[in-house]
């Protein structure tokens, strides 16, 4: 609506899981590398090496092998780490039952499937050593697998750790083999652990099993998901093709093991890098071709179809041609042309093309030397949408039509995958040898809680739709608003006319809602950020309540410089509006209404409230995000309500230098918020509920051990007698399960206020799912709440209802939002700081929602 | 009537020091204001104590400036005259630790500064970063795009590293003798140090230039002056101010033309502005064009209250004629035409005329008194009540909202 500089984070795209290629040093020499698709093992094995083989040999034998194995032993994937954190057992009031009861029951279908295991199923973990030691993972695997004792058993082996579903006869077993070269190798297999099916390690093994199964269904892993290149969806008019695929997960929900699958798409362009270069060459001419090429191509992600791996183009080496040679891992020299012919049976047509250079991310440690891959442009396809495509309406529409599946469409796709898994002989065999049985799709019962009433100044309104009540309250008076007496409008000369009519409109819409807008001082400036900033510096004095800037373009520097100056150097609320927005004929009234509401909030006004039965409750939202420029900086936002009605907010934000997204400064924030509350209410709040957003996989334990104590100690310090009771809820917008409502024969998105607290939840947590959004197209994603600390002892019903109520209180949108309002405020604040100001906002603004 | 805000100059402290002695003499002095009449004679007297030696007042080029690293600041005057250099070198990103080349220097900025005279000269140059290590083009490009936006290749203005370094050293240290202290922000120190070493390697000049941090300098000055140590966080936030981001004559020509805020020269100049703005006021120095970009702000003082449009519709025509912005642009051009003087190495600009403010604080004090009283006189002619932009408090606030 207003001129938000929606800066996209820099192109730090997912780097490929590149493991296949040889390594070279960061040297200007055209060292070369080969690509190979290793079939035998699923991941990392090194096939190539470089010309400076001497150095590498030493490196490989000492560092490389040892390092890989050391890390693999006992390394659990991050999302699995959370599973070992049991918070529910400490919460007495939900130990027996964490389910609510209010609301109308609704039958829901999920995207989860039962995986049945025998009662006494166990996983056996073995440790394998070789004598003499062998560093090649491939060889280790091949030697072990050749043994008859193991050949017909279900197994997973990464070179050191062996998992079996059946126990071997002896605890320590010795096997001997002979390599092709005739060396005798002795292998010792020692049993280290027996794991029950609920162990996090088992989840990892199950994921490996399903990875194999999907491979057997001719799907390829790209990133974390699996795609099927054989059934592409073509969008020829935009030279795009989509690969359908799935994101999968296996994990333990309430009482059973469930397999989850969600539809995902990979967007590819039907254009090779070589074609792109040719095209560019025609357009720009030879003179500045290389520059143009580097400008356009560097940073893009390509996929090589011969092995379906993705790479980022980090550089282009114009000095290397396909006819040049490179050294393979065994030391032999080969040209690129011959290599591709031999390895993939691909004939390169253009022998004068340069090679693309991609840095490979080291899986082990960041300090390892750089490894690079050379890629042939002819064989690389561009992926993702080009920058300008996102603004191409037709293109985006065409893509959305394919990717935004209706609930029914999504269900059909997931059901087909389940069907394929059950029908495919190999897949079924794999499951059977492990003792797994792929069951039916799970359905469960959710509850729809009643809709809420909105309290406005003189009456209570029952909105027609809880998703958007802007129409219901168009002429209603808002709770409170300061009148705007002294304010500035800064616009460019060109925007003078629209500004005039907009200001008239603003006054007109302001009156009925109770927001008085006086004449501003209008300042006309030239169209450049410096002129805007100078005007602000010149005319802003302590009496100015608000500065409005009518920006001529959405160039980021306007927004950034204005916001930075007005939020920290000279704290005054500011409102930026794009001139372009005001030019939209026929929309001006609704635009003006929205801006008027935003401006009231920035001045400290309150728009609407909700009936909250808990008296003296403070709700807090915390969000954490990375600074856009400075990778080592983390922005922590903290927003707390400061009145019992939950309409006024105290907002603070801080930048901290860490690598983890964990907040350090919560104590300062919390004490500040409590002081503010004390000042306004002459007492402390009885209860505090903290909603924490921005939590990554595997951070749950850190949160409990580091952040919760900070909050607790500040709450305890606040009062000597009865300190406020604290609850901490982790909010996650991304979660695996999806819920669809059955209506007659078809499927629909579940209604607003649907709560799921059984079946798809975890036994060890006090958690629930809530749907607080509507989707006009596509399928809804529920929001996942996990109560990790709870002194308040609210009934699950009350906790769920309160959370739902809080989703109504975001003043930037007259309707429900997907997370509780304090979380969204905190997110908005951190986004402003991380993207634009990069500096802590002034404390003087902490009492208003200046960042809306 | 003296400006209330300016009361904390060196004269204030001089008087404060004298109060016990005056009381001993039996004079009824309760406050500094009471004591002023008894002290002015002493102040005017040439003093020959080691602290206020007349020779210290005018810093000479060949006298080695203070060693700030030891924080051995002798006195206000010595501090005022002390010359510091602020240096910054930009790089095209930072390469990972295993690379031999960690930075690719691309722009250098340096200013010569003293509290008394403000920015005395500046030095700026683009640097040819050399060959970008194979495979890191994206990394460097992305880092550049998100900050100073200097092109990573085919940028004609980039000078040879050896030459730039030679010019820099000639700028900082034209005469033999001790090296003056050179400062940069603590966050940039590692980078600047690395780049200097790297450039030395290519140019075969060996100079062990010691790089100190501005934060320590500010803390040191405060400690010296008020015997209190400000927190580093406060100092850091005080140095990171957005208000001069777009000031004229701050960025280098290229960055100004392309309207990019991050410029190595601007970073150095903004340090000087910040220090002038907060410290110089405390020392009672009148701010000149060399201290802060005054020309952008003078404009605001020249607008009379009648020209300020309070009602949008009625006064618009009037306001268009207000000279505010044209004034800004013309002064801008004046600054531009400032040509490099004499035999100074390329990239060096010496600011010439505005060094007239020199000598004892008393002259400046009197000047400032007369200035401010004339200002007040001016206000009283206009409707003072209607001029929120002109009260001394606000004029002060716009400069040092942080002090």
Interface residues (C-beta under 8 A of the other chain):
Chain A: X10 X11 X26 X27 X28 X291 X294 X298 X299 X312 X313 X314 X315 X316 X317 X357 X358 X359 X366 X367 X368 X369 X370 X372 X489 X500 X503 X519 X520 X521 X522 X523 X524 X525 X526 X528 X529 X530 X531 X533 X534 X537 X538 X539 X541 X542 X543 X557 X561 X564 X565 X568 X569 X570 X628 X629 X839 X840
Chain B: X96 X97 X98 X99 X100 X131 X132 X133 X134 X135 X136 X137 X138 X139 X141 X142 X145 X146 X147 X153 X154 X237 X240 X241 X242 X243 X245 X246 X259 X261 X296 X297 X299 X300 X308 X309 X310 X311 X312 X313 X316 X319 X320 X324 X325 X328 X388 X389 X394 X397 X398 X401 X402
